[in-house]
Amino acid sequence: MSTAKKDYKKITTKSLIDMKAQGEKISMLTAYDYTMAKIVDSAGIDVILVGDSASNVMAGHETTLPITLDQMIYHASSVVRGANRALVVVDLPFGSYQSDPKEALRSAIRIMKESGGHAVKLEGGKEIKDSIKKILNAGIPVMGHLGLTPQSIYKFGTYTVRAKEEQEALKLIEDAKLLEKLGCFSLVLEKIPAKLAQQIAESISIPVIGIGAGSGVDGQVLVIHDMLGMNNEFSPRFLRRYMNLYEGMTSAISQYVEDVKSKDFPNEKEQY
């Protein structure tokens, strides 16, 4: 019997590997607070990513760079309290793991102990292998992230599609195989050509989650504010909006303002 029909009461890193083996696609969305996490979890999502994208959608920063480890722990602990079924993966923020494997381990331990998260995610390949090894050796599950890595945006200078050139594509393949060899349980590929993403997904045994990486991977991830249409300023090709909450919420709030101003709210039934 295919595990596509299996009712997972609790998603673990092993569940994701089993899903890939059985051909079941993995669903993943971001969340940054208790209420949203509870909604996303109850809807049946497999993985909740507490992304450093909180720097953008929650704090209004232009990039993911400013968010701190303390802030990530705050968001992650809120999400963990709202999630019962989903696997909760937490981004290690910029500056908390790149330069020193010992610092990387300390950062990952703080995430796990103080937030209750189930795994951490790091951006990069060969250049951060020592940090990944250190974290894995401590028994902390690691999800990799290759392709467009937003924490390196000033190095790239653009959010355009990565690995279109042969040299970068070959490095990406090598890094993906390295992450698998090191012991990462999964890998995110962001904004790379669909054929390359499929090639990587078929060449490694761990699940590959795509964002702007086509349909040939093992699962998909989107930022919750984007897919619900709360953010109307971001419209990349890979984004499918499942609602237009920006319009709906603006309309509702405008109506509330009008009702208060006109003394229509509260009416006699809405008071004690």
LOROVEX-874189 format. One line per field, with one value per residue: x, y negated, z of N, C-alpha, C in turn; residue in one letter; residue number from 1. Coordinates in steps of 0.2 Angstrom, whole numbers, plus 2048, in hexadecimal, padded with zeros to 3 digits. Layout:
REM LOROVEX-874189
n_xx <- c(X/...) $
n_yy <- c(Y/...) $
n_zz <- c(Z/...) $
ca_xx <- c(X/...) $
ca_yy <- c(Y/...) $
ca_zz <- c(Z/...) $
c_xx <- c(X/...) $
c_yy <- c(Y/...) $
c_zz <- c(Z/...) $
aa <- c(A/...) $
i <- c(NUM/...) $
This chain:
REM LOROVEX-874189
n_xx <- c(804/803/80B/806/7F9/7FA/7F7/7FF/802/80B/817/828/83A/83D/830/830/83A/835/829/82F/834/829/823/81A/816/81D/816/819/81A/81C/81C/81A/815/80A/7FC/7FB/802/7FB/7EF/7F5/7FB/7EF/7E9/7F0/7FD/80E/81B/820/828/832/837/845/840/837/83D/83A/82B/825/82C/830/83C/847/84F/854/85E/85F/858/859/861/85A/84E/849/848/83D/833/832/830/823/81C/81E/816/80A/809/805/806/80E/81F/82B/836/844/84C/85D/863/86B/87D/87E/883/88D/89B/8A1/8A2/8A0/898/88D/888/885/87B/871/86E/868/85D/856/855/84E/843/83D/83C/83D/847/855/859/865/86E/877/886/894/89C/897/898/89F/898/88C/88F/893/887/87F/886/882/876/86C/85F/862/85C/861/864/865/869/861/866/860/866/872/871/877/883/87F/878/86C/85B/859/856/860/86F/86E/879/886/891/88D/882/887/88E/884/87E/888/889/87C/87D/887/881/877/880/887/87C/870/85F/856/853/852/84F/851/84A/850/854/847/84A/856/854/84C/855/85E/856/853/85F/863/85F/859/84A/846/841/839/839/834/83A/834/82A/830/835/835/82C/824/826/820/81F/814/80D/80E/807/7FA/7F7/7F9/803/804/80E/817/81B/821/824/823/819/80A/7FA/7EF/7E5/7DE/7E2/7E6/7DE/7D2/7D3/7D6/7CA/7C1/7C7/7C5/7B7/7B4/7BA/7B1/7A5/7A7/7AA/79D/795/78F/794/798/788/778/777/784/789/78A) $
n_yy <- c(806/7F5/7E8/7DC/7DC/7DD/7D9/7CE/7CB/7C4/7BA/7BE/7BD/7C9/7CD/7C4/7C9/7D5/7D2/7CC/7D8/7DF/7D8/7CD/7BD/7AF/7A3/792/783/773/76C/761/75D/762/763/763/76F/779/779/77C/789/790/791/79B/79A/7A0/79C/78E/780/775/768/75D/754/74D/741/739/73A/739/72F/725/723/720/72B/73C/73B/733/739/741/74E/74F/74A/753/75E/75A/759/766/76E/769/76F/77D/77F/77F/789/79A/7A5/7A3/7A3/798/78D/782/773/770/760/753/752/75A/766/767/764/76A/77B/77F/774/776/782/77E/775/77D/786/77D/779/786/789/77E/77A/786/78B/797/799/791/785/781/776/779/783/78C/782/781/78D/792/78C/792/79F/79F/79B/7A6/7B0/7AE/7B3/7AC/7AA/7A4/79A/796/788/782/77A/76B/762/759/752/74F/745/739/73D/743/739/738/73E/748/757/765/76F/770/770/77C/77F/77A/782/78F/78E/78D/799/7A1/79C/7A0/7AE/7AF/7A9/7B3/7BE/7BA/7BB/7B4/7B2/7AE/7A2/792/78A/77B/771/775/77D/787/794/797/797/7A3/7AC/7AC/7B0/7BD/7C3/7C4/7CC/7C5/7BB/7AE/79D/791/780/776/77F/788/796/7A3/7A7/7AD/7A6/797/786/777/766/761/755/751/75B/75A/74E/742/73A/72F/72A/732/73C/749/754/762/761/766/75F/763/75C/74C/743/737/72D/731/730/722/71D/721/71B/70D/70D/70F/703/6FA/6FE/6FB/6ED/6E9/6EC/6F8/704/709/712/714/721/725/721/720) $
n_zz <- c(800/7FC/804/802/805/813/823/82B/83C/842/83B/837/834/82E/829/81E/816/813/80C/800/7FB/7F8/7EF/7F3/7F3/7FC/807/80C/815/81B/82C/839/845/853/851/843/840/846/83E/832/835/838/82C/826/822/81E/822/82B/829/832/82C/828/821/828/82C/821/81E/82B/832/829/823/815/811/816/81F/82C/836/847/851/85D/85A/850/858/860/857/853/85E/861/856/857/862/85C/853/850/848/83D/838/83E/838/83A/835/836/839/82F/832/83D/83C/831/832/83C/842/84F/854/84C/851/85E/85B/855/85F/868/861/861/86F/874/86D/869/85D/84F/845/83D/830/823/819/80A/804/801/807/814/81A/826/830/82F/831/83E/845/841/847/854/855/850/844/833/826/816/80A/7FB/7EB/7E7/7F4/800/80B/806/7FD/7FA/7F5/7E9/7E4/7DE/7DC/7D2/7C8/7CD/7C8/7BA/7B2/7AC/7B5/7C2/7C3/7C4/7D0/7D8/7D7/7DD/7EA/7EF/7EF/7F8/804/806/808/814/81D/81E/81F/816/808/802/7F3/7EB/7DF/7D2/7C2/7BB/7B6/7BA/7C8/7C9/7C4/7CF/7DA/7D6/7D7/7E4/7F4/7FE/802/7F7/7F8/7EF/7EA/7DF/7D6/7CD/7C9/7CB/7D6/7E8/7F0/7F5/7FA/801/805/812/813/806/7FD/802/7FE/806/804/7F8/7F0/7EB/7DE/7D7/7CA/7CF/7D9/7DF/7E2/7EF/7F5/7F7/802/806/7FF/804/812/813/80E/818/823/820/81F/82D/832/82C/832/840/83F/83B/845/845/849/85A/859/860/863/865/871/883) $
ca_xx <- c(800/807/80B/802/7F3/7FB/7F5/804/800/811/81C/82F/83E/83C/82A/831/83E/830/825/832/835/822/820/816/819/81D/814/81D/818/81F/818/81E/811/806/7F5/7FC/805/7F5/7EB/7F9/7FB/7E9/7E7/7F3/804/813/821/820/82F/833/83C/848/83B/833/840/836/824/823/830/830/842/848/853/854/864/85F/855/85E/85F/855/847/847/846/837/82E/832/82C/81C/81A/81E/810/804/80A/804/807/814/827/82D/83D/846/851/862/864/872/882/87D/886/891/8A2/8A4/89E/89E/893/888/885/881/875/86C/86C/864/856/853/853/84A/83D/83A/83C/83F/84D/857/85A/86B/86F/87E/888/89A/89F/895/898/8A1/893/887/891/893/880/87C/889/87F/86F/866/85E/863/85A/865/861/869/866/860/866/85E/86B/878/86E/87C/888/87C/876/865/857/857/857/867/871/86D/87F/888/895/889/87D/88B/890/87E/87D/88D/887/876/87F/88B/87C/875/886/888/877/86A/859/852/857/84E/852/84D/84B/855/850/843/84D/85C/851/84A/85B/861/851/853/865/864/85A/855/845/848/83B/83A/835/836/83E/830/826/833/838/831/827/824/825/81E/81E/80C/80A/80D/802/7F4/7F5/7F9/808/802/814/81C/817/825/821/821/814/802/7F7/7E9/7E0/7E0/7E0/7E8/7D8/7CC/7D4/7D6/7C3/7BE/7C9/7C2/7B0/7B4/7BB/7AB/7A0/7A9/7A9/796/792/78B/797/794/781/775/778/78B/78B/787) $
ca_yy <- c(800/7EF/7E3/7D6/7DC/7DE/7D3/7CD/7C8/7BF/7BA/7BE/7BD/7D0/7CC/7C1/7CD/7DB/7CF/7CC/7DF/7E2/7D3/7C9/7B6/7AC/79C/78E/77C/76F/769/75D/75C/767/763/766/776/77D/779/780/790/794/792/7A1/799/7A5/799/787/77D/76F/765/757/74F/749/73B/735/73A/737/729/720/722/721/731/740/73A/730/73D/743/754/74E/749/759/762/757/75B/76E/770/768/774/783/780/77F/78F/7A0/7AA/7A1/7A2/791/78B/77B/771/76C/75A/751/750/75E/76C/767/763/76F/781/77F/76F/779/787/77A/772/782/788/778/77A/78C/789/778/77A/78D/78D/79E/799/78B/784/77D/775/77A/78A/78E/77D/781/794/793/78A/797/7A5/79D/79B/7AD/7B4/7AD/7B7/7A7/7AA/79F/799/792/783/780/776/764/762/752/74F/74D/741/733/740/744/732/738/744/74B/75E/767/775/771/772/783/77F/77A/788/795/78D/78E/7A1/7A4/79A/7A4/7B4/7AE/7A9/7BA/7C2/7B7/7BD/7AF/7B7/7AB/79D/78D/787/775/76D/778/780/78D/79A/798/799/7AA/7B0/7AD/7B4/7C4/7C6/7C5/7CF/7C1/7B7/7A7/799/78C/77A/773/784/78C/79C/7A9/7A8/7B1/7A3/790/782/770/761/761/74F/750/75F/758/747/73D/736/72E/727/737/741/74D/759/768/760/767/75C/767/758/745/741/72F/72A/733/72D/71B/71B/722/716/707/70D/70E/6FC/6F6/6FF/6F8/6E6/6E8/6EF/6FF/709/70F/711/716/728/726/71E/723) $
ca_zz <- c(800/7FB/80A/800/809/81A/828/830/842/844/836/839/82F/82B/825/818/812/811/807/7FA/7F9/7F6/7EA/7F5/7F3/803/807/811/815/821/831/83E/84C/856/84D/83C/841/848/838/82D/837/838/825/824/81F/820/825/82C/829/835/828/82A/81D/82D/82B/81C/81F/832/835/824/820/80E/810/81C/823/832/83C/84B/853/862/857/84D/85E/862/852/853/864/860/851/85A/867/858/84F/854/844/839/839/83F/836/83C/832/839/836/82D/837/843/83A/82B/833/842/843/856/855/849/855/863/858/854/866/86B/85D/863/876/877/869/868/856/84D/841/83A/829/822/812/808/803/803/80C/81B/81C/82C/835/82E/834/845/847/840/84C/85B/855/84E/83D/82F/81F/812/806/7F5/7E6/7E9/7FB/802/810/802/7F8/7F8/7F1/7E3/7E1/7DA/7DE/7CC/7C8/7CD/7C5/7B3/7AE/7AE/7BB/7C8/7C4/7C6/7D7/7DC/7D8/7E1/7F0/7F0/7F1/7FE/809/807/80B/81B/821/81E/81E/810/805/7FE/7ED/7E9/7D9/7CD/7BC/7BD/7B4/7BF/7CE/7C8/7C4/7D6/7DE/7D4/7D8/7EB/7F7/803/7FF/7F5/7F8/7EB/7EA/7D8/7D3/7C9/7CC/7CB/7DD/7EC/7F4/7F4/800/7FF/80B/813/811/7FE/7FA/804/7FB/80B/802/7F1/7ED/7E9/7D9/7D3/7C6/7D2/7DE/7DD/7E8/7F0/7F7/7F6/809/806/7FD/808/818/812/80D/81E/828/81D/821/834/833/82A/837/846/83E/83A/84B/843/84E/85B/859/867/865/866/877/889) $
c_xx <- c(804/806/808/7FC/7F4/7FA/7FA/802/805/816/823/833/83E/836/82B/835/839/82B/828/833/82F/81F/81B/819/818/81B/817/81B/81C/81A/81C/81B/80C/7FF/7F6/7FE/7FF/7F1/7EF/7F9/7F5/7E7/7EB/7FA/809/818/81F/827/82E/838/83F/844/837/836/83C/82F/821/826/831/837/843/84B/852/859/863/85C/85A/85C/85A/84E/845/845/83F/832/82D/82E/825/818/819/818/80A/804/80A/807/80E/81B/828/834/83E/84C/857/863/86B/877/882/881/88C/898/8A5/8A0/89B/898/88C/884/882/87B/86F/86A/867/85D/853/850/84E/844/839/839/83F/845/84F/859/860/86B/876/880/88F/89D/89D/895/89A/89C/88D/889/891/88C/87D/87F/886/878/86A/865/85F/860/85E/861/866/865/866/860/865/863/872/876/873/882/885/87A/86F/862/855/859/85F/869/86F/873/882/88C/892/884/881/88D/88A/87C/882/88B/881/878/883/886/879/87A/887/882/871/864/855/856/852/852/84E/84F/850/851/84D/846/853/85A/84F/84F/85E/85C/851/85A/867/85E/856/850/848/841/83D/836/838/83B/83A/82D/829/837/833/82C/828/823/824/81E/816/809/809/808/7FB/7F2/7F5/7FE/806/808/819/819/81C/821/81F/81C/80D/7FF/7F0/7E3/7E2/7DE/7E2/7E2/7D3/7CD/7D4/7CE/7C0/7C0/7C6/7BB/7B0/7B5/7B5/7A6/7A1/7A7/7A1/792/78E/78E/79A/78C/77E/776/780/78E/788/783) $
c_yy <- c(7FA/7EB/7DD/7D6/7DD/7D8/7D2/7C8/7C2/7C0/7BA/7BE/7C4/7D0/7C9/7C5/7D3/7D8/7CE/7D3/7E2/7DD/7CE/7C2/7B3/7A5/798/787/779/76D/766/75B/762/768/766/76D/77B/77E/77E/787/793/795/798/7A0/79E/7A2/791/785/776/76B/75F/751/74B/742/736/734/738/730/724/71E/723/728/736/73F/738/734/741/74A/754/74E/74F/75E/760/75A/763/770/76F/76D/77B/784/781/785/795/7A6/7A9/7A1/79B/790/784/779/76E/766/758/74F/755/765/76C/767/768/774/781/77A/772/77E/783/778/777/785/783/779/780/78C/784/778/780/78F/794/79E/792/78B/77F/77C/776/782/78B/789/77D/788/795/791/78F/79D/7A4/79E/7A2/7B1/7B4/7B0/7B2/7A8/7A4/79F/794/78D/781/77D/76F/765/75B/74E/74D/748/73B/736/741/73E/732/73F/748/753/760/76D/776/772/779/783/77F/780/78E/794/78F/796/7A4/7A2/79E/7AB/7B4/7AD/7AF/7BE/7C0/7BA/7B9/7B4/7B4/7A5/798/78A/781/772/76F/77B/786/794/79C/79B/7A1/7AE/7B2/7B2/7BC/7C7/7C7/7C9/7CB/7BD/7B0/7A3/793/786/776/778/789/792/7A2/7AB/7AC/7AD/79B/78C/77B/76C/760/75B/74E/754/75D/751/741/738/735/72A/72C/73C/744/752/760/767/761/764/760/762/751/741/739/72B/72B/730/725/719/71C/71D/70F/707/70C/706/6F8/6F7/6FC/6F0/6E4/6EA/6F5/704/706/70D/714/71D/72A/722/721/71F) $
c_zz <- c(800/802/808/803/810/81E/82D/836/844/83F/839/833/82B/827/81E/813/80F/80C/800/7F7/7F6/7F1/7EC/7F6/7FA/803/80D/810/81B/826/836/845/84D/852/846/83C/842/842/833/82E/837/831/822/821/822/824/825/82D/82C/832/82A/825/822/82E/826/81E/826/834/830/821/819/80D/817/821/82A/838/840/84E/859/85F/853/852/860/85E/852/859/864/85B/854/85F/863/854/853/84F/840/83C/839/83E/837/838/837/836/834/833/83D/842/835/82D/838/843/84B/858/852/84D/85B/861/858/85A/869/868/860/86A/877/873/868/861/854/849/83F/833/828/81B/810/807/806/808/813/81E/823/832/835/832/83C/848/847/846/853/85B/853/846/839/828/81C/80D/801/7F0/7E7/7F1/7FE/807/80C/7FC/7F6/7F4/7EA/7E0/7DE/7DD/7D8/7CD/7C8/7C9/7BE/7AF/7B1/7B4/7C1/7C9/7C6/7CD/7DB/7DD/7DD/7E9/7F3/7F3/7F7/804/80B/80B/812/820/822/81C/818/80E/801/7F8/7EB/7E3/7D4/7C7/7BE/7BC/7B8/7C6/7CE/7C8/7CB/7DA/7DC/7D5/7DF/7EE/7FC/7FF/7FD/7F4/7F4/7EC/7E4/7D5/7D0/7CD/7CD/7D1/7E1/7F0/7F2/7FA/7FD/806/80C/811/809/7FB/7FD/802/800/808/7FA/7ED/7EA/7E4/7D4/7CF/7CA/7D7/7DB/7E4/7E9/7F3/7F6/7FD/809/804/802/80F/818/812/814/823/826/820/829/836/832/830/83E/845/83E/840/84A/848/854/85B/860/869/866/86C/87D/88D) $
aa <- c(M/S/T/A/K/K/D/Y/K/K/I/T/T/K/S/L/I/D/M/K/A/Q/G/E/K/I/S/M/L/T/A/Y/D/Y/T/M/A/K/I/V/D/S/A/G/I/D/V/I/L/V/G/D/S/A/S/N/V/M/A/G/H/E/T/T/L/P/I/T/L/D/Q/M/I/Y/H/A/S/S/V/V/R/G/A/N/R/A/L/V/V/V/D/L/P/F/G/S/Y/Q/S/D/P/K/E/A/L/R/S/A/I/R/I/M/K/E/S/G/G/H/A/V/K/L/E/G/G/K/E/I/K/D/S/I/K/K/I/L/N/A/G/I/P/V/M/G/H/L/G/L/T/P/Q/S/I/Y/K/F/G/T/Y/T/V/R/A/K/E/E/Q/E/A/L/K/L/I/E/D/A/K/L/L/E/K/L/G/C/F/S/L/V/L/E/K/I/P/A/K/L/A/Q/Q/I/A/E/S/I/S/I/P/V/I/G/I/G/A/G/S/G/V/D/G/Q/V/L/V/I/H/D/M/L/G/M/N/N/E/F/S/P/R/F/L/R/R/Y/M/N/L/Y/E/G/M/T/S/A/I/S/Q/Y/V/E/D/V/K/S/K/D/F/P/N/E/K/E/Q/Y) $
i <- c(1/2/3/4/5/6/7/8/9/10/11/12/13/14/15/16/17/18/19/20/21/22/23/24/25/26/27/28/29/30/31/32/33/34/35/36/37/38/39/40/41/42/43/44/45/46/47/48/49/50/51/52/53/54/55/56/57/58/59/60/61/62/63/64/65/66/67/68/69/70/71/72/73/74/75/76/77/78/79/80/81/82/83/84/85/86/87/88/89/90/91/92/93/94/95/96/97/98/99/100/101/102/103/104/105/106/107/108/109/110/111/112/113/114/115/116/117/118/119/120/121/122/123/124/125/126/127/128/129/130/131/132/133/134/135/136/137/138/139/140/141/142/143/144/145/146/147/148/149/150/151/152/153/154/155/156/157/158/159/160/161/162/163/164/165/166/167/168/169/170/171/172/173/174/175/176/177/178/179/180/181/182/183/184/185/186/187/188/189/190/191/192/193/194/195/196/197/198/199/200/201/202/203/204/205/206/207/208/209/210/211/212/213/214/215/216/217/218/219/220/221/222/223/224/225/226/227/228/229/230/231/232/233/234/235/236/237/238/239/240/241/242/243/244/245/246/247/248/249/250/251/252/253/254/255/256/257/258/259/260/261/262/263/264/265/266/267/268/269/270/271/272) $
